């Protein structure tokens, strides 16, 4: 048996692992790369296999970084079944169609610009129609059911506690006359969440593929983050500001609604304040996802099921509004009243939330609340990392609002929860592969596992293939160095854009006269720009030199 790690090896996104046995080839997930331009460019590269030769897919859950390239796979010849839970099948359908629509809109916008300059027109990665065709291939499998895919492969899906329908996957594969058990964690949820059950502990595996998104840190609890969220709301509203919460349409939006639902229902002392504050969910996708959550209540924990039996309605409270039309969305920014806006995308790189950030990010009275993972290279990561300026909708926006990151709402287990889950194995797996994490979290988690459990972990750092068994070998394709070079060039591009904006600001001052502009402070500003340009040029020469060196190595 061979495993080739084709995604979530360099970063958190793009999950895709190819498993090859004597009898079949199948994928564990097939997700989109998200984050920096360098990473997203990987979505347009050819698959490292023939899609028509893939027998089936086992899908852990419906986040697009795990399912987002399935339409491309189908478009290029895949005709097998996609095994997942029923909730994942339902949610993936709307997520993929939304993704297809975004790709169409992005291509349309790019082509509108390039046609004027005579540049080549581009096609979308896939369309909404391409995504809609995928629904025929989904095959629901219940939690806890041992299901035989073919005479050589059996699977069992277990609760992952990550999002509705997410699964930890157990696979029994017959290969070379023997049966090997492979476990794929997918994304593991945090313990003791308000709505979902804890991740299922797995007793045994020959080989384990495990996520490490937050392998380097410990979160506050969801309850602690919930209290902070409410404190932020009252603090912001008291000064006449608006709270904007960039939230993933699937999972985080429902968590935030539920937190506010509990508060509105149980805090009579704050009725007067609450009556003045409306909560808007401004995301058509989140609205559709919330309806699927309501219909699939059997996936929730016993506490939520008990509420439903009492006749209580989920994800509803007074002052909650779901906006649908673009006009309704625009009207939110024209309304000066304090409010809460929950909008996607969760990493602030697309969707309606960009318009809200453009409107509120520069206002000191506002608060911006992030409640989920922010991938490297995203607008959300730049804001939460303390950048003073960010680019939103092609404008450079000053960050004056108060910024918060509530990690307790994250759908991902932290270091302690990951360790607790791994401790559930009765015997040490022969090999543990760490994926779905940035470089530092993977390394720190591997060290933690070694120190506490005594297990050696294999840190997957590049596109690579492992032959399982006595004689293991690794084949790396070296994509990491190309991505790093691309990132450096894109950073240079961003720095040049920022310098251009600063020069425009200097030149656009009213009553422009050389003597008036060239004050001591302005001369210092221009001197700083000149120094920055020298640094950029030095860096550019370094990167070009690296590329030339790589080309020479290929030639040799």
One Martini backbone bead per residue (centre of mass of N, CA, C, O) as a GRO file, in nm:
protein
  556
    1UNK     BB    1   0.098   0.035   0.020
    2UNK     BB    2   0.015   0.376  -0.074
    3UNK     BB    3   0.098   0.724   0.016
    4UNK     BB    4  -0.011   1.044  -0.115
    5UNK     BB    5   0.072   1.377  -0.045
    6UNK     BB    6  -0.115   1.658  -0.205
    7UNK     BB    7  -0.223   1.792   0.066
    8UNK     BB    8  -0.176   1.940   0.365
    9UNK     BB    9   0.155   1.967   0.370
   10UNK     BB   10   0.225   2.287   0.358
   11UNK     BB   11  -0.058   2.320   0.501
   12UNK     BB   12  -0.401   2.334   0.578
   13UNK     BB   13  -0.480   2.314   0.288
   14UNK     BB   14  -0.576   2.081   0.034
   15UNK     BB   15  -0.693   1.813   0.094
   16UNK     BB   16  -0.499   1.519  -0.032
   17UNK     BB   17  -0.509   1.155  -0.045
   18UNK     BB   18  -0.335   0.889  -0.195
   19UNK     BB   19  -0.449   0.550  -0.234
   20UNK     BB   20  -0.257   0.245  -0.302
   21UNK     BB   21  -0.339  -0.071  -0.427
   22UNK     BB   22  -0.378  -0.370  -0.583
   23UNK     BB   23  -0.707  -0.287  -0.645
   24UNK     BB   24  -0.686   0.039  -0.579
   25UNK     BB   25  -0.794   0.388  -0.603
   26UNK     BB   26  -0.795   0.652  -0.351
   27UNK     BB   27  -0.949   0.925  -0.172
   28UNK     BB   28  -0.871   1.165   0.082
   29UNK     BB   29  -1.001   1.393  -0.024
   30UNK     BB   30  -1.065   1.721  -0.227
   31UNK     BB   31  -0.918   2.022  -0.189
   32UNK     BB   32  -0.875   2.348  -0.145
   33UNK     BB   33  -0.666   2.606  -0.185
   34UNK     BB   34  -0.582   2.846   0.075
   35UNK     BB   35  -0.478   3.200   0.067
   36UNK     BB   36  -0.237   3.250  -0.098
   37UNK     BB   37  -0.160   3.284  -0.423
   38UNK     BB   38   0.042   3.050  -0.427
   39UNK     BB   39  -0.161   2.837  -0.327
   40UNK     BB   40  -0.406   2.885  -0.525
   41UNK     BB   41  -0.244   2.800  -0.782
   42UNK     BB   42  -0.263   2.486  -0.728
   43UNK     BB   43  -0.557   2.445  -0.842
   44UNK     BB   44  -0.438   2.463  -1.159
   45UNK     BB   45  -0.307   2.210  -1.138
   46UNK     BB   46  -0.244   1.911  -1.209
   47UNK     BB   47  -0.303   1.617  -1.136
   48UNK     BB   48  -0.120   1.332  -0.988
   49UNK     BB   49  -0.355   1.201  -1.163
   50UNK     BB   50  -0.613   1.007  -1.293
   51UNK     BB   51  -0.939   1.062  -1.238
   52UNK     BB   52  -1.052   0.800  -1.389
   53UNK     BB   53  -0.876   0.601  -1.179
   54UNK     BB   54  -1.064   0.670  -0.952
   55UNK     BB   55  -1.280   0.482  -0.758
   56UNK     BB   56  -1.283   0.669  -0.485
   57UNK     BB   57  -1.422   0.865  -0.211
   58UNK     BB   58  -1.331   0.990   0.116
   59UNK     BB   59  -1.522   1.213   0.312
   60UNK     BB   60  -1.497   1.398   0.600
   61UNK     BB   61  -1.599   1.695   0.490
   62UNK     BB   62  -1.751   2.026   0.376
   63UNK     BB   63  -1.510   2.176   0.352
   64UNK     BB   64  -1.332   2.319   0.087
   65UNK     BB   65  -1.044   2.208   0.190
   66UNK     BB   66  -1.183   1.899   0.130
   67UNK     BB   67  -1.399   1.941  -0.145
   68UNK     BB   68  -1.334   2.181  -0.374
   69UNK     BB   69  -1.213   1.965  -0.620
   70UNK     BB   70  -1.437   1.771  -0.717
   71UNK     BB   71  -1.547   1.910  -0.978
   72UNK     BB   72  -1.277   1.879  -1.127
   73UNK     BB   73  -1.267   1.573  -1.117
   74UNK     BB   74  -1.531   1.525  -1.273
   75UNK     BB   75  -1.455   1.695  -1.526
   76UNK     BB   76  -1.190   1.476  -1.562
   77UNK     BB   77  -1.353   1.164  -1.506
   78UNK     BB   78  -1.493   1.113  -1.250
   79UNK     BB   79  -1.725   0.815  -1.140
   80UNK     BB   80  -1.740   0.772  -0.850
   81UNK     BB   81  -1.779   0.743  -0.522
   82UNK     BB   82  -1.890   0.943  -0.227
   83UNK     BB   83  -1.799   0.894   0.097
   84UNK     BB   84  -2.038   0.989   0.357
   85UNK     BB   85  -2.231   1.167   0.525
   86UNK     BB   86  -2.538   1.303   0.497
   87UNK     BB   87  -2.464   1.593   0.583
   88UNK     BB   88  -2.221   1.625   0.394
   89UNK     BB   89  -2.375   1.594   0.130
   90UNK     BB   90  -2.562   1.838   0.165
   91UNK     BB   91  -2.346   2.059   0.218
   92UNK     BB   92  -2.158   2.016  -0.028
   93UNK     BB   93  -2.353   2.108  -0.243
   94UNK     BB   94  -2.365   2.414  -0.155
   95UNK     BB   95  -2.062   2.469  -0.138
   96UNK     BB   96  -1.985   2.401  -0.437
   97UNK     BB   97  -2.178   2.598  -0.576
   98UNK     BB   98  -2.060   2.849  -0.446
   99UNK     BB   99  -1.773   2.807  -0.553
  100UNK     BB  100  -1.848   2.815  -0.854
  101UNK     BB  101  -1.958   3.105  -0.848
  102UNK     BB  102  -1.693   3.239  -0.761
  103UNK     BB  103  -1.523   3.150  -1.004
  104UNK     BB  104  -1.695   3.296  -1.212
  105UNK     BB  105  -1.670   3.586  -1.096
  106UNK     BB  106  -1.362   3.604  -1.103
  107UNK     BB  107  -1.328   3.562  -1.409
  108UNK     BB  108  -1.503   3.800  -1.497
  109UNK     BB  109  -1.332   4.021  -1.361
  110UNK     BB  110  -1.060   3.960  -1.498
  111UNK     BB  111  -1.161   3.982  -1.797
  112UNK     BB  112  -1.250   4.278  -1.781
  113UNK     BB  113  -0.951   4.376  -1.752
  114UNK     BB  114  -0.785   4.216  -1.981
  115UNK     BB  115  -0.936   4.302  -2.245
  116UNK     BB  116  -0.820   4.598  -2.250
  117UNK     BB  117  -0.505   4.472  -2.274
  118UNK     BB  118  -0.504   4.192  -2.447
  119UNK     BB  119  -0.534   3.960  -2.269
  120UNK     BB  120  -0.585   3.661  -2.156
  121UNK     BB  121  -0.838   3.459  -2.110
  122UNK     BB  122  -1.028   3.302  -1.852
  123UNK     BB  123  -1.121   3.019  -1.678
  124UNK     BB  124  -1.285   2.862  -1.462
  125UNK     BB  125  -1.225   2.606  -1.268
  126UNK     BB  126  -1.541   2.609  -1.208
  127UNK     BB  127  -1.883   2.565  -1.204
  128UNK     BB  128  -2.194   2.544  -1.084
  129UNK     BB  129  -2.272   2.311  -1.275
  130UNK     BB  130  -2.039   2.127  -1.204
  131UNK     BB  131  -2.116   2.102  -0.902
  132UNK     BB  132  -2.407   1.986  -0.935
  133UNK     BB  133  -2.308   1.705  -1.064
  134UNK     BB  134  -2.190   1.573  -0.792
  135UNK     BB  135  -2.444   1.463  -0.633
  136UNK     BB  136  -2.460   1.169  -0.776
  137UNK     BB  137  -2.189   1.057  -0.602
  138UNK     BB  138  -2.316   1.051  -0.336
  139UNK     BB  139  -2.267   0.832  -0.032
  140UNK     BB  140  -2.426   0.752   0.242
  141UNK     BB  141  -2.293   0.711   0.582
  142UNK     BB  142  -2.314   0.597   0.888
  143UNK     BB  143  -2.243   0.608   1.192
  144UNK     BB  144  -2.075   0.307   1.293
  145UNK     BB  145  -2.067   0.177   1.010
  146UNK     BB  146  -1.973  -0.114   0.852
  147UNK     BB  147  -1.846  -0.070   0.520
  148UNK     BB  148  -1.854  -0.221   0.199
  149UNK     BB  149  -1.712  -0.127  -0.097
  150UNK     BB  150  -1.535  -0.389  -0.135
  151UNK     BB  151  -1.358  -0.685  -0.104
  152UNK     BB  152  -1.098  -0.485   0.015
  153UNK     BB  153  -1.295  -0.252   0.142
  154UNK     BB  154  -1.337  -0.097   0.463
  155UNK     BB  155  -1.558   0.120   0.661
  156UNK     BB  156  -1.562   0.384   0.925
  157UNK     BB  157  -1.765   0.630   1.070
  158UNK     BB  158  -1.684   0.903   1.294
  159UNK     BB  159  -1.702   1.124   1.526
  160UNK     BB  160  -1.534   1.458   1.524
  161UNK     BB  161  -1.650   1.747   1.632
  162UNK     BB  162  -1.632   1.980   1.409
  163UNK     BB  163  -1.884   1.933   1.223
  164UNK     BB  164  -2.147   1.864   1.063
  165UNK     BB  165  -2.068   1.525   0.973
  166UNK     BB  166  -1.800   1.475   1.067
  167UNK     BB  167  -1.509   1.246   1.007
  168UNK     BB  168  -1.362   0.960   1.123
  169UNK     BB  169  -1.148   0.728   0.948
  170UNK     BB  170  -1.187   0.384   0.887
  171UNK     BB  171  -0.953   0.144   0.729
  172UNK     BB  172  -0.980  -0.169   0.551
  173UNK     BB  173  -0.699  -0.311   0.369
  174UNK     BB  174  -0.641  -0.525   0.107
  175UNK     BB  175  -0.285  -0.616   0.067
  176UNK     BB  176  -0.080  -0.850  -0.023
  177UNK     BB  177  -0.261  -1.060   0.164
  178UNK     BB  178  -0.326  -0.816   0.368
  179UNK     BB  179  -0.445  -0.636   0.651
  180UNK     BB  180  -0.489  -0.281   0.675
  181UNK     BB  181  -0.498  -0.011   0.911
  182UNK     BB  182  -0.648   0.306   0.843
  183UNK     BB  183  -0.631   0.639   0.982
  184UNK     BB  184  -0.843   0.935   0.942
  185UNK     BB  185  -0.909   1.232   1.109
  186UNK     BB  186  -0.922   1.475   0.978
  187UNK     BB  187  -1.110   1.697   1.166
  188UNK     BB  188  -1.071   1.786   1.496
  189UNK     BB  189  -1.252   1.851   1.765
  190UNK     BB  190  -1.346   1.999   2.031
  191UNK     BB  191  -1.413   1.980   2.350
  192UNK     BB  192  -1.709   2.065   2.490
  193UNK     BB  193  -1.940   2.146   2.317
  194UNK     BB  194  -2.258   2.277   2.272
  195UNK     BB  195  -2.357   2.066   2.014
  196UNK     BB  196  -2.132   1.851   2.000
  197UNK     BB  197  -1.970   1.579   2.008
  198UNK     BB  198  -1.714   1.410   2.083
  199UNK     BB  199  -1.457   1.263   1.975
  200UNK     BB  200  -1.371   0.964   1.866
  201UNK     BB  201  -1.217   0.697   1.994
  202UNK     BB  202  -0.936   0.510   1.888
  203UNK     BB  203  -0.780   0.201   1.937
  204UNK     BB  204  -0.667   0.130   1.631
  205UNK     BB  205  -0.357   0.127   1.419
  206UNK     BB  206  -0.117   0.113   1.178
  207UNK     BB  207  -0.210   0.392   1.042
  208UNK     BB  208  -0.174   0.758   1.075
  209UNK     BB  209  -0.370   1.046   0.991
  210UNK     BB  210  -0.298   1.381   1.122
  211UNK     BB  211  -0.398   1.665   1.252
  212UNK     BB  212  -0.230   2.023   1.328
  213UNK     BB  213  -0.341   2.314   1.340
  214UNK     BB  214  -0.317   2.334   1.689
  215UNK     BB  215  -0.021   2.201   1.791
  216UNK     BB  216   0.088   2.492   1.957
  217UNK     BB  217  -0.192   2.527   2.130
  218UNK     BB  218  -0.412   2.675   2.378
  219UNK     BB  219  -0.741   2.709   2.445
  220UNK     BB  220  -1.009   2.838   2.512
  221UNK     BB  221  -1.317   2.800   2.576
  222UNK     BB  222  -1.625   2.837   2.447
  223UNK     BB  223  -1.738   2.973   2.700
  224UNK     BB  224  -1.520   3.194   2.723
  225UNK     BB  225  -1.563   3.313   2.440
  226UNK     BB  226  -1.860   3.382   2.482
  227UNK     BB  227  -1.815   3.595   2.701
  228UNK     BB  228  -1.631   3.779   2.533
  229UNK     BB  229  -1.831   3.837   2.307
  230UNK     BB  230  -2.034   3.988   2.488
  231UNK     BB  231  -1.841   4.204   2.593
  232UNK     BB  232  -1.780   4.326   2.316
  233UNK     BB  233  -2.064   4.411   2.246
  234UNK     BB  234  -2.119   4.607   2.486
  235UNK     BB  235  -1.874   4.788   2.441
  236UNK     BB  236  -1.942   4.874   2.147
  237UNK     BB  237  -2.233   4.978   2.185
  238UNK     BB  238  -2.166   5.198   2.404
  239UNK     BB  239  -1.989   5.360   2.162
  240UNK     BB  240  -2.154   5.318   1.878
  241UNK     BB  241  -2.086   5.042   1.753
  242UNK     BB  242  -1.976   4.774   1.537
  243UNK     BB  243  -2.004   4.423   1.484
  244UNK     BB  244  -1.768   4.219   1.306
  245UNK     BB  245  -1.807   3.868   1.186
  246UNK     BB  246  -1.601   3.665   1.046
  247UNK     BB  247  -1.763   3.367   0.905
  248UNK     BB  248  -1.821   3.061   0.858
  249UNK     BB  249  -2.099   2.927   0.712
  250UNK     BB  250  -1.977   2.656   0.838
  251UNK     BB  251  -2.031   2.658   1.195
  252UNK     BB  252  -1.957   2.944   1.307
  253UNK     BB  253  -2.226   3.079   1.264
  254UNK     BB  254  -2.390   2.881   1.443
  255UNK     BB  255  -2.232   2.930   1.703
  256UNK     BB  256  -2.296   3.234   1.730
  257UNK     BB  257  -2.600   3.209   1.732
  258UNK     BB  258  -2.619   3.022   1.980
  259UNK     BB  259  -2.487   3.214   2.182
  260UNK     BB  260  -2.704   3.439   2.147
  261UNK     BB  261  -2.950   3.268   2.208
  262UNK     BB  262  -2.881   3.209   2.505
  263UNK     BB  263  -2.871   3.506   2.593
  264UNK     BB  264  -3.154   3.610   2.507
  265UNK     BB  265  -3.309   3.383   2.683
  266UNK     BB  266  -3.128   3.434   2.987
  267UNK     BB  267  -3.109   3.781   3.004
  268UNK     BB  268  -3.313   3.997   3.156
  269UNK     BB  269  -3.120   4.237   3.251
  270UNK     BB  270  -3.062   4.307   2.917
  271UNK     BB  271  -3.313   4.394   2.754
  272UNK     BB  272  -3.267   4.691   2.677
  273UNK     BB  273  -3.006   4.642   2.517
  274UNK     BB  274  -3.106   4.418   2.321
  275UNK     BB  275  -3.337   4.578   2.176
  276UNK     BB  276  -3.107   4.764   2.020
  277UNK     BB  277  -2.982   4.485   1.897
  278UNK     BB  278  -2.897   4.367   1.594
  279UNK     BB  279  -2.880   4.056   1.407
  280UNK     BB  280  -2.676   3.972   1.116
  281UNK     BB  281  -2.699   3.738   0.850
  282UNK     BB  282  -2.463   3.788   0.575
  283UNK     BB  283  -2.539   3.487   0.408
  284UNK     BB  284  -2.669   3.269   0.195
  285UNK     BB  285  -2.506   3.019   0.275
  286UNK     BB  286  -2.561   3.030   0.582
  287UNK     BB  287  -2.864   3.004   0.558
  288UNK     BB  288  -2.865   2.722   0.426
  289UNK     BB  289  -2.694   2.578   0.644
  290UNK     BB  290  -2.891   2.628   0.881
  291UNK     BB  291  -3.119   2.452   0.766
  292UNK     BB  292  -2.957   2.188   0.775
  293UNK     BB  293  -2.914   2.187   1.078
  294UNK     BB  294  -3.215   2.170   1.155
  295UNK     BB  295  -3.265   1.888   0.994
  296UNK     BB  296  -2.992   1.755   1.165
  297UNK     BB  297  -3.037   1.698   1.487
  298UNK     BB  298  -2.914   1.398   1.527
  299UNK     BB  299  -2.604   1.516   1.546
  300UNK     BB  300  -2.645   1.609   1.819
  301UNK     BB  301  -2.650   1.648   2.133
  302UNK     BB  302  -2.845   1.586   2.407
  303UNK     BB  303  -2.907   1.880   2.482
  304UNK     BB  304  -3.030   1.961   2.207
  305UNK     BB  305  -3.243   1.736   2.187
  306UNK     BB  306  -3.403   1.827   2.437
  307UNK     BB  307  -3.493   2.098   2.321
  308UNK     BB  308  -3.650   1.985   2.081
  309UNK     BB  309  -3.856   1.816   2.248
  310UNK     BB  310  -3.974   2.093   2.375
  311UNK     BB  311  -3.998   2.288   2.100
  312UNK     BB  312  -3.745   2.422   2.031
  313UNK     BB  313  -3.581   2.657   1.836
  314UNK     BB  314  -3.328   2.671   1.622
  315UNK     BB  315  -3.166   2.948   1.539
  316UNK     BB  316  -3.347   3.150   1.736
  317UNK     BB  317  -3.417   3.508   1.778
  318UNK     BB  318  -3.465   3.794   1.866
  319UNK     BB  319  -3.307   4.011   1.632
  320UNK     BB  320  -3.290   3.802   1.398
  321UNK     BB  321  -3.131   3.829   1.068
  322UNK     BB  322  -3.168   3.731   0.722
  323UNK     BB  323  -2.988   3.818   0.456
  324UNK     BB  324  -3.007   3.818   0.089
  325UNK     BB  325  -2.978   4.068  -0.054
  326UNK     BB  326  -2.776   4.317  -0.166
  327UNK     BB  327  -2.945   4.553  -0.060
  328UNK     BB  328  -2.951   4.455   0.235
  329UNK     BB  329  -2.647   4.461   0.273
  330UNK     BB  330  -2.599   4.764   0.212
  331UNK     BB  331  -2.791   4.878   0.437
  332UNK     BB  332  -2.609   4.819   0.682
  333UNK     BB  333  -2.396   5.058   0.607
  334UNK     BB  334  -2.631   5.292   0.630
  335UNK     BB  335  -2.662   5.209   0.927
  336UNK     BB  336  -2.577   5.371   1.236
  337UNK     BB  337  -2.651   5.152   1.411
  338UNK     BB  338  -2.593   4.936   1.629
  339UNK     BB  339  -2.438   4.609   1.551
  340UNK     BB  340  -2.449   4.269   1.418
  341UNK     BB  341  -2.216   4.111   1.182
  342UNK     BB  342  -2.254   3.803   1.011
  343UNK     BB  343  -1.991   3.705   0.778
  344UNK     BB  344  -1.875   3.607   0.471
  345UNK     BB  345  -1.572   3.520   0.502
  346UNK     BB  346  -1.369   3.389   0.756
  347UNK     BB  347  -1.088   3.519   0.603
  348UNK     BB  348  -1.170   3.786   0.431
  349UNK     BB  349  -1.138   3.711   0.093
  350UNK     BB  350  -1.458   3.711   0.062
  351UNK     BB  351  -1.746   3.843   0.012
  352UNK     BB  352  -1.944   4.053   0.209
  353UNK     BB  353  -1.736   4.118   0.438
  354UNK     BB  354  -1.558   4.315   0.278
  355UNK     BB  355  -1.759   4.553   0.283
  356UNK     BB  356  -1.770   4.578   0.592
  357UNK     BB  357  -1.468   4.626   0.639
  358UNK     BB  358  -1.443   4.877   0.462
  359UNK     BB  359  -1.648   5.037   0.655
  360UNK     BB  360  -1.523   4.950   0.971
  361UNK     BB  361  -1.205   4.919   1.008
  362UNK     BB  362  -1.146   5.250   1.035
  363UNK     BB  363  -1.328   5.243   1.296
  364UNK     BB  364  -1.284   5.283   1.638
  365UNK     BB  365  -1.582   5.177   1.731
  366UNK     BB  366  -1.515   4.915   1.620
  367UNK     BB  367  -1.549   4.548   1.586
  368UNK     BB  368  -1.339   4.262   1.519
  369UNK     BB  369  -1.443   3.912   1.494
  370UNK     BB  370  -1.265   3.620   1.526
  371UNK     BB  371  -1.362   3.239   1.499
  372UNK     BB  372  -1.115   3.130   1.314
  373UNK     BB  373  -0.911   3.017   1.099
  374UNK     BB  374  -0.604   3.180   0.963
  375UNK     BB  375  -0.455   3.179   0.686
  376UNK     BB  376  -0.191   3.212   0.514
  377UNK     BB  377  -0.239   3.517   0.324
  378UNK     BB  378  -0.475   3.641   0.457
  379UNK     BB  379  -0.663   3.894   0.573
  380UNK     BB  380  -0.713   3.778   0.855
  381UNK     BB  381  -0.414   3.734   0.926
  382UNK     BB  382  -0.324   4.029   0.900
  383UNK     BB  383  -0.513   4.145   1.118
  384UNK     BB  384  -0.437   3.944   1.361
  385UNK     BB  385  -0.116   4.030   1.331
  386UNK     BB  386  -0.120   4.372   1.319
  387UNK     BB  387  -0.183   4.517   1.078
  388UNK     BB  388  -0.232   4.853   0.966
  389UNK     BB  389  -0.269   4.744   0.669
  390UNK     BB  390  -0.519   4.658   0.415
  391UNK     BB  391  -0.647   4.478   0.140
  392UNK     BB  392  -0.973   4.587   0.008
  393UNK     BB  393  -1.100   4.601  -0.281
  394UNK     BB  394  -0.827   4.757  -0.384
  395UNK     BB  395  -0.787   4.880  -0.094
  396UNK     BB  396  -0.627   5.078   0.151
  397UNK     BB  397  -0.675   4.990   0.492
  398UNK     BB  398  -0.719   5.108   0.801
  399UNK     BB  399  -0.653   4.984   1.133
  400UNK     BB  400  -0.884   5.094   1.400
  401UNK     BB  401  -1.014   4.871   1.505
  402UNK     BB  402  -1.103   4.629   1.713
  403UNK     BB  403  -0.924   4.320   1.771
  404UNK     BB  404  -1.043   3.973   1.759
  405UNK     BB  405  -0.963   3.630   1.891
  406UNK     BB  406  -1.178   3.339   1.921
  407UNK     BB  407  -1.059   3.022   1.972
  408UNK     BB  408  -1.302   2.871   2.118
  409UNK     BB  409  -1.467   2.855   1.829
  410UNK     BB  410  -1.310   2.654   1.715
  411UNK     BB  411  -1.322   2.344   1.525
  412UNK     BB  412  -1.043   2.292   1.654
  413UNK     BB  413  -0.822   2.131   1.810
  414UNK     BB  414  -0.599   2.145   2.040
  415UNK     BB  415  -0.323   2.021   2.176
  416UNK     BB  416  -0.467   1.870   2.410
  417UNK     BB  417  -0.691   1.732   2.237
  418UNK     BB  418  -0.504   1.583   2.046
  419UNK     BB  419  -0.358   1.421   2.265
  420UNK     BB  420  -0.607   1.282   2.380
  421UNK     BB  421  -0.685   1.133   2.123
  422UNK     BB  422  -0.416   0.979   2.082
  423UNK     BB  423  -0.433   0.834   2.369
  424UNK     BB  424  -0.670   0.627   2.279
  425UNK     BB  425  -0.464   0.442   2.191
  426UNK     BB  426  -0.362   0.120   2.284
  427UNK     BB  427  -0.164   0.136   2.038
  428UNK     BB  428   0.099   0.196   1.854
  429UNK     BB  429   0.148   0.308   1.567
  430UNK     BB  430   0.370   0.258   1.317
  431UNK     BB  431   0.253   0.536   1.189
  432UNK     BB  432   0.267   0.903   1.205
  433UNK     BB  433   0.098   1.148   1.019
  434UNK     BB  434   0.153   1.495   0.975
  435UNK     BB  435  -0.102   1.727   0.900
  436UNK     BB  436  -0.271   2.010   0.870
  437UNK     BB  437  -0.014   2.223   0.899
  438UNK     BB  438   0.205   2.420   0.994
  439UNK     BB  439   0.528   2.389   1.058
  440UNK     BB  440   0.536   2.457   1.365
  441UNK     BB  441   0.295   2.292   1.479
  442UNK     BB  442   0.404   2.017   1.389
  443UNK     BB  443   0.669   2.020   1.551
  444UNK     BB  444   0.553   2.067   1.834
  445UNK     BB  445   0.368   1.818   1.839
  446UNK     BB  446   0.587   1.605   1.798
  447UNK     BB  447   0.737   1.674   2.062
  448UNK     BB  448   0.501   1.622   2.255
  449UNK     BB  449   0.454   1.325   2.183
  450UNK     BB  450   0.738   1.229   2.259
  451UNK     BB  451   0.741   1.328   2.561
  452UNK     BB  452   0.459   1.184   2.652
  453UNK     BB  453   0.425   0.905   2.457
  454UNK     BB  454   0.685   0.815   2.270
  455UNK     BB  455   0.621   0.911   1.981
  456UNK     BB  456   0.689   0.895   1.646
  457UNK     BB  457   0.673   1.146   1.395
  458UNK     BB  458   0.565   1.232   1.067
  459UNK     BB  459   0.652   1.515   0.885
  460UNK     BB  460   0.466   1.667   0.646
  461UNK     BB  461   0.634   1.901   0.398
  462UNK     BB  462   0.551   1.760   0.124
  463UNK     BB  463   0.514   1.625  -0.159
  464UNK     BB  464   0.450   1.272  -0.084
  465UNK     BB  465   0.567   0.924  -0.071
  466UNK     BB  466   0.453   0.615   0.087
  467UNK     BB  467   0.573   0.297   0.167
  468UNK     BB  468   0.422   0.045   0.321
  469UNK     BB  469   0.626  -0.120   0.556
  470UNK     BB  470   0.937  -0.233   0.562
  471UNK     BB  471   0.994  -0.063   0.288
  472UNK     BB  472   1.049   0.268   0.311
  473UNK     BB  473   0.971   0.553   0.102
  474UNK     BB  474   1.066   0.879  -0.030
  475UNK     BB  475   0.891   1.117  -0.248
  476UNK     BB  476   0.980   1.433  -0.366
  477UNK     BB  477   0.861   1.725  -0.561
  478UNK     BB  478   0.938   2.031  -0.470
  479UNK     BB  479   0.707   2.258  -0.416
  480UNK     BB  480   0.797   2.437  -0.181
  481UNK     BB  481   1.013   2.616  -0.328
  482UNK     BB  482   0.812   2.740  -0.531
  483UNK     BB  483   0.626   2.869  -0.324
  484UNK     BB  484   0.832   3.049  -0.180
  485UNK     BB  485   0.906   3.217  -0.429
  486UNK     BB  486   0.623   3.323  -0.488
  487UNK     BB  487   0.585   3.468  -0.217
  488UNK     BB  488   0.816   3.669  -0.252
  489UNK     BB  489   0.707   3.809  -0.506
  490UNK     BB  490   0.433   3.895  -0.382
  491UNK     BB  491   0.557   4.072  -0.159
  492UNK     BB  492   0.689   4.271  -0.351
  493UNK     BB  493   0.429   4.363  -0.484
  494UNK     BB  494   0.296   4.474  -0.225
  495UNK     BB  495   0.515   4.681  -0.152
  496UNK     BB  496   0.484   4.847  -0.412
  497UNK     BB  497   0.188   4.921  -0.370
  498UNK     BB  498   0.231   5.071  -0.101
  499UNK     BB  499   0.426   5.284  -0.214
  500UNK     BB  500   0.232   5.402  -0.420
  501UNK     BB  501   0.022   5.500  -0.214
  502UNK     BB  502   0.213   5.694  -0.061
  503UNK     BB  503   0.280   5.875  -0.303
  504UNK     BB  504  -0.010   5.957  -0.366
  505UNK     BB  505  -0.053   6.099  -0.096
  506UNK     BB  506   0.164   6.317  -0.133
  507UNK     BB  507   0.053   6.427  -0.425
  508UNK     BB  508  -0.266   6.485  -0.318
  509UNK     BB  509  -0.225   6.737  -0.183
  510UNK     BB  510  -0.336   7.028  -0.124
  511UNK     BB  511  -0.163   7.274  -0.268
  512UNK     BB  512   0.073   7.184  -0.452
  513UNK     BB  513   0.404   7.242  -0.327
  514UNK     BB  514   0.723   7.185  -0.290
  515UNK     BB  515   0.780   7.343  -0.023
  516UNK     BB  516   0.531   7.227   0.130
  517UNK     BB  517   0.593   6.921   0.104
  518UNK     BB  518   0.912   6.950   0.186
  519UNK     BB  519   0.925   6.863   0.462
  520UNK     BB  520   1.081   6.699   0.700
  521UNK     BB  521   0.877   6.465   0.713
  522UNK     BB  522   0.859   6.409   0.405
  523UNK     BB  523   1.154   6.349   0.357
  524UNK     BB  524   1.154   6.102   0.545
  525UNK     BB  525   0.945   5.941   0.388
  526UNK     BB  526   1.103   5.927   0.120
  527UNK     BB  527   1.352   5.794   0.242
  528UNK     BB  528   1.204   5.536   0.329
  529UNK     BB  529   1.115   5.453   0.045
  530UNK     BB  530   1.397   5.428  -0.072
  531UNK     BB  531   1.491   5.209   0.123
  532UNK     BB  532   1.271   5.003   0.052
  533UNK     BB  533   1.348   4.974  -0.248
  534UNK     BB  534   1.628   4.858  -0.202
  535UNK     BB  535   1.530   4.604  -0.055
  536UNK     BB  536   1.352   4.495  -0.282
  537UNK     BB  537   1.576   4.469  -0.498
  538UNK     BB  538   1.752   4.275  -0.337
  539UNK     BB  539   1.536   4.053  -0.311
  540UNK     BB  540   1.485   4.011  -0.612
  541UNK     BB  541   1.771   3.917  -0.683
  542UNK     BB  542   1.762   3.674  -0.496
  543UNK     BB  543   1.522   3.526  -0.627
  544UNK     BB  544   1.631   3.513  -0.914
  545UNK     BB  545   1.881   3.355  -0.834
  546UNK     BB  546   1.728   3.106  -0.733
  547UNK     BB  547   1.590   3.039  -1.003
  548UNK     BB  548   1.847   3.000  -1.168
  549UNK     BB  549   1.960   2.773  -0.995
  550UNK     BB  550   1.726   2.576  -1.039
  551UNK     BB  551   1.762   2.563  -1.348
  552UNK     BB  552   2.052   2.450  -1.343
  553UNK     BB  553   1.982   2.190  -1.192
  554UNK     BB  554   1.794   2.076  -1.408
  555UNK     BB  555   2.002   2.072  -1.639
  556UNK     BB  556   2.212   1.884  -1.485
   0.00000   0.00000   0.00000
